[in-house]
Amino acid sequence: MISIAILVACAIVGYALRRFEAIRKLEGAITPVVWLLLLTFGLSIGSSESVMADLSRFGTQAAIITAFGTAGSIAAAWMLYKFKKHRRQ
């Protein structure tokens, strides 16, 4: 919860300071920082014996969540398409 509060607070500060050139130059650093965070996250997961031991269980759960999420998105897009098509006629 504290992470979300910090994220929202920083977004508000960034919005308030968006006119300053120094703040606008930070946009170019976002992608490398995200890649660095992903690298660090991957290293910490890979070095954790308990996570690696349960990887098959986590992978199965992730695959199930992905499948249902994708199916739900396809169903919602199909329903929206049908709704828009029906309204045009």
N, C-alpha and C positions, 0 to 999 in steps of 0.2 A: 504494500500500500504506500509505503514511503517513497518507493521508486516512482510510482505514478505521480505522486504529489510533486516530486522534484522535477519530473519531466514536464508537467503542466506549468510549474513556476518558471522553468527555463524557457518554455515556449512563449509565455507571456512577456518575459524580459526581452527575448529575441524579437518579438513583434514590436515592442515599444522602441527598441533600438535599431530597427531595420533601416532607418535613414542614414546611419553612420556607415562610412565606407569600410572601416575595419571589420565590422560585423558581416557585411556582405562578402568580404573576401574569405570568410570562414566556410562558405558553401563549397569551395573546392577541396576542403579537407574532409568533408563528410564521408565520401566513398572510401578513401584510404583508412579512415578511423573505423568504419564499419568492417572492412576486411580484417583489420588488426583485431578487433573484438571477436570476430568469427574464428580467427586463428587461435586466439587465446582460449575461447570457449571449447574449440575442438581439442586442443592440447589438454585442457583440464578434464574433459570427458574421457579422452583416450588414456589418461594416466590413472583414472579411477577404476580400481579392480571391481568394486561392487556394480558400477554401471556397466562395465564391459561384460560381467558375468550375466547380467539380466538383459543384455542387448537384444537377444532374440525375442524376449517378451515385449520389450519396448518397441521393437521393430514391427511386431505383429499388431500391437495396438495402434501404432502410427499408420500402418497400412489400412487398417479398418477405418480409422478416423478420416484418412485421406479419401478412401473410396466413398464413404457416405457423404463427406463434404462435397466431393466432385459431383456425385449423383444429385445431391440437393441443388447445387448450382445449375446443373443442366436442366433439372425439372423446373426451377424458377425461371430460367431464361426461356424455356419452351412455353411456359404459361404466360409470360410477359409478351412473347411473340404472338401467341394466339389472341391475347387480349388486345394488343395493338392492331392486329390484322382485322379483328372483329369490329373495332371502333372505326376503322377506315371505311368499312362497307356501309 
